[in-house]
Structures are given as structure tokens and as C-alpha cells.
Amino acid sequence: MAGKTLGILIGVSEYRNLDPLPGCKNDLAAMRDFLIHSAKVEEHNLLVIGHNTNSSDVKGTLSGFVQKHSGSTPDEIFFYFTGHGMLTDDFYFVLSDYVASQEHATTLANNEVDVMFKSLSPKLMVKVVDACQSGISYEQVAKPLC
């Protein structure tokens, strides 16, 4: 029997201070359907964030999801983000309330994601990022999960 896989999907289509990305809604729905229909992730182990994508809601929801699954040691965590991205000292997932003067407060740092999910001690962590500035440069700043 295959072990437990957790899925975390985040899609940010609307932004207060940046151009909207209406296609992200469709990407998020397609990825959700793919994971459910492939039987890779059971519905109760899947977190989909496509509404309430401001920084406090996203960070709070992620934290609650991690807390809910603490102590259960998943075999895999699958993380997907579609929306704006930004690379400075780390890669940042840009959230809907992004403000340049509050860059770290209104984004989700790749390092924050790693720390949260590392606390669950998965055997494998997969990240799929569909965002600007997430290519080669992202690979260079990514840190090993373990």
C-alpha cells in the first residue's frame, strides 16, 4: 500500500497592486483535478487555496494544515503555486496583497515553505512553481529539504 501524500495547491489570480493573472484559476483547478483523479492525494490530505490569497490568510491556512498533519509523517508532500513570483535574496511567492514596501510581509518565502514542510519530515518534497522568475535562478537559491 502506498504511503500518505499531502498536496498543497495555491493559485493567486487577483492582485491589489499587480496585474491580474486570470489563467491561474484554471491552472489551480486543473492541478486539483489531476491530483484527485490520479488518486495520488486523498481529498482530506489536499489543501487548495484559490480564494482569500492575502498574506495573512495564506500563511495562517498553511500553518493550520501543517499543524493538522503534524505527527503523521507523510511519505510525500506535493506543493504547487501559480501566480506572480519574485527573486531577491530568496524566491518569493507573491500573494494578493503584495506591497513593495512590505515585500517580506506580503509574500511567502520559499524558505518559509521549506521550514514548514520540513517539520513534517516527509521522505520526498516536490514543488511545482508556475511563476515569473522561478526558472534557473530559483534552482540556484533552492535549499535541500533535509
C-alpha positions as CSV (number, residue, x, y, z in Angstrom):
1,M,0.0,0.0,0.0
2,A,1.3,3.4,-0.9
3,G,2.0,5.9,1.9
4,K,0.3,9.2,2.5
5,T,0.8,12.1,0.2
6,L,-0.1,15.7,1.2
7,G,-1.0,18.1,-1.5
8,I,-0.8,21.9,-1.2
9,L,-2.0,24.0,-4.1
10,I,-2.0,27.7,-4.2
11,G,-3.3,29.9,-7.1
12,V,-3.3,33.6,-7.0
13,S,-5.2,35.3,-9.8
14,E,-6.1,38.7,-8.4
15,Y,-3.7,41.2,-7.0
16,R,-4.3,44.5,-5.3
17,N,-1.1,46.2,-6.8
18,L,-0.1,43.9,-9.7
19,D,-1.6,42.8,-13.0
20,P,-4.2,40.0,-12.6
21,L,-3.4,36.5,-13.8
22,P,-6.8,35.1,-14.7
23,G,-5.4,31.9,-16.1
24,C,-4.2,30.9,-12.6
25,K,-7.7,30.0,-11.6
26,N,-7.9,27.4,-14.4
27,D,-4.4,26.1,-13.6
28,L,-5.3,25.6,-10.0
29,A,-8.5,23.7,-10.9
30,A,-6.7,21.5,-13.4
31,M,-3.9,20.6,-10.9
32,R,-6.5,19.8,-8.2
33,D,-8.5,17.6,-10.6
34,F,-5.3,15.9,-11.8
35,L,-4.2,15.0,-8.2
36,I,-7.7,13.8,-7.2
37,H,-8.3,11.7,-10.4
38,S,-4.9,10.2,-10.3
39,A,-5.6,9.0,-6.8
40,K,-2.2,10.5,-5.8
41,V,-3.7,12.6,-3.0
42,E,-6.8,11.8,-1.0
43,E,-9.3,14.8,-0.7
44,H,-8.7,15.1,3.1
45,N,-5.0,15.4,2.6
46,L,-5.3,18.2,0.0
47,L,-5.3,21.9,0.7
48,V,-6.4,24.2,-2.2
49,I,-6.0,27.9,-1.7
50,G,-7.6,29.9,-4.5
51,H,-9.6,32.4,-2.5
52,N,-8.5,34.6,0.4
53,T,-5.0,34.7,-1.1
54,N,-3.7,37.6,1.0
55,S,-0.6,37.0,3.1
56,S,-2.2,36.6,6.5
57,D,-4.8,34.1,5.2
58,V,-2.4,32.0,3.2
59,K,0.2,31.8,5.9
60,G,-2.4,31.1,8.6
61,T,-4.1,28.4,6.4
62,L,-0.7,26.8,5.6
63,S,0.3,26.8,9.2
64,G,-3.0,25.2,10.3
65,F,-2.7,22.5,7.6
66,V,0.8,21.6,8.7
67,Q,-0.3,21.6,12.4
68,K,-3.2,19.3,11.5
69,H,-0.8,16.8,9.9
70,S,2.0,17.0,12.4
71,G,2.9,13.7,13.9
72,S,1.7,11.8,10.8
73,T,4.9,11.8,8.8
74,P,3.8,11.9,5.1
75,D,5.8,9.9,2.6
76,E,5.4,12.8,0.1
77,I,4.4,16.4,0.0
78,F,3.4,17.9,-3.3
79,F,3.4,21.7,-3.4
80,Y,2.1,23.7,-6.4
81,F,2.0,27.5,-6.8
82,T,0.7,29.5,-9.7
83,G,0.8,33.3,-9.6
84,H,3.4,36.1,-9.6
85,G,6.9,35.2,-8.3
86,M,9.9,37.3,-7.3
87,L,13.5,36.6,-6.8
88,T,15.7,38.7,-4.5
89,D,17.6,37.1,-1.6
90,D,15.2,34.1,-1.8
91,F,12.4,33.1,-4.1
92,Y,9.1,34.6,-3.0
93,F,5.5,33.5,-3.9
94,V,3.7,36.8,-4.3
95,L,0.4,37.0,-2.6
96,S,-2.7,39.1,-3.5
97,D,-2.0,41.9,-1.0
98,Y,1.6,42.4,-2.2
99,V,3.1,45.8,-1.5
100,A,6.7,46.5,-2.5
101,S,7.4,48.4,0.7
102,Q,6.3,45.4,2.7
103,E,7.8,42.8,0.5
104,H,8.6,40.1,3.1
105,A,5.2,40.5,4.9
106,T,3.1,40.3,1.8
107,T,4.9,37.3,0.1
108,L,5.6,33.7,1.1
109,A,9.3,32.9,1.0
110,N,10.5,29.7,-0.4
111,N,12.4,29.2,2.8
112,E,9.2,29.6,4.9
113,V,7.7,26.8,2.8
114,D,10.7,24.6,3.3
115,V,10.7,25.1,7.1
116,M,7.0,24.4,7.5
117,F,7.1,21.2,5.4
118,K,10.4,20.0,6.8
119,S,8.8,19.9,10.2
120,L,6.6,17.1,8.9
121,S,9.7,15.0,8.0
122,P,8.5,13.8,4.6
123,K,10.6,11.4,2.6
124,L,10.0,13.4,-0.6
125,M,9.1,17.0,-1.2
126,V,8.1,18.1,-4.8
127,K,7.5,21.7,-5.7
128,V,6.0,22.8,-9.0
129,V,6.1,26.6,-9.5
130,D,4.4,28.4,-12.3
131,A,5.5,31.9,-11.7
132,C,7.8,34.5,-13.2
133,Q,11.4,34.4,-12.0
134,S,11.1,30.7,-11.0
135,G,13.4,29.2,-13.5
136,I,17.1,28.8,-13.4
137,S,17.6,31.4,-10.7
138,Y,15.2,29.6,-8.4
139,E,17.2,26.4,-8.8
140,Q,20.3,28.2,-7.6
141,V,18.8,29.5,-4.4
142,A,16.7,26.4,-3.5
143,K,17.9,24.7,-0.4
144,P,17.7,20.9,0.2
145,L,14.7,19.9,2.3
146,C,16.8,17.7,4.6
